[in-house]
Amino acid sequence: MNEEYLRSLYGTMASIDPTYKDDVSFEDFVVGMSDNKYAAKIYETLNQIDPTYKDDVTIIDFLESVRLKKKEGTELPSADG
């Protein structure tokens, strides 16, 4: 998954809960999304907001898509981009 999509998801979560960015940094969000349980919670939140989301994106596809593919010798993205 590309960083742009993760940033978009992070922004969506922040638009749902204005305190989200205070509680969860982007770096922590990226790390969290590598955990199936955390990613599934985000998926469920998206489904609560848009009940048709699950019709467009299955949980399996979502879990596969939120994995940030690390290139050898690279680090997680920073909050600055």
C-alpha positions in Angstrom: 0.0 0.0 0.0 1.2 3.4 -0.7 1.7 6.1 1.9 -0.8 8.4 0.2 -3.6 5.9 0.8 -2.6 5.5 4.5 -2.5 9.3 4.8 -6.0 9.5 3.3 -7.3 6.9 5.8 -5.6 8.8 8.7 -7.3 12.0 7.5 -10.6 10.2 7.3 -10.2 8.9 10.9 -9.3 12.5 12.0 -12.4 13.9 10.3 -14.6 11.4 12.2 -13.0 12.1 15.5 -11.2 15.5 15.8 -9.1 14.3 18.7 -7.8 11.3 16.7 -4.6 13.2 15.6 -4.0 14.2 19.2 -4.3 10.5 20.3 -2.6 8.7 17.4 0.4 10.0 15.4 0.6 9.1 11.7 3.6 6.9 12.5 1.6 5.0 15.1 -1.3 4.7 12.7 1.0 3.2 10.1 2.4 0.7 12.6 -1.1 -0.1 13.9 -2.3 -0.8 10.4 0.2 -3.6 10.1 -1.7 -5.3 12.9 -4.8 -7.2 11.6 -6.9 -6.4 14.7 -6.2 -2.7 14.5 -6.7 -2.6 10.8 -10.0 -4.5 11.2 -11.2 -1.9 13.7 -10.5 0.9 11.2 -12.3 -1.2 8.5 -15.4 -1.5 10.9 -15.3 2.2 11.6 -15.3 2.9 7.8 -18.3 0.6 7.4 -20.2 2.4 10.2 -19.8 5.6 8.4 -20.5 4.2 4.9 -22.4 0.9 5.1 -21.8 0.3 1.4 -18.0 0.4 1.9 -17.9 -3.4 2.5 -19.7 -3.9 -0.8 -16.8 -2.2 -2.5 -13.9 -3.4 -0.4 -13.8 -6.8 1.4 -12.0 -7.1 4.7 -9.3 -9.3 3.0 -8.7 -6.7 0.3 -8.6 -3.9 2.9 -6.1 -5.8 5.1 -3.9 -6.5 2.1 -4.1 -2.9 0.8 -3.1 -1.2 4.0 0.3 -3.0 4.3 2.9 -0.4 3.6 5.5 -2.1 1.4 8.9 -1.3 2.8 11.8 -1.1 0.5 15.0 -2.5 1.8 16.9 0.1 3.7 13.9 2.4 4.2 12.1 3.6 7.3 8.4 4.2 8.0 7.1 7.5 6.6 7.4 10.5 8.8 4.5 12.8 9.8 6.1 15.5 7.5 5.7 13.3 4.5 
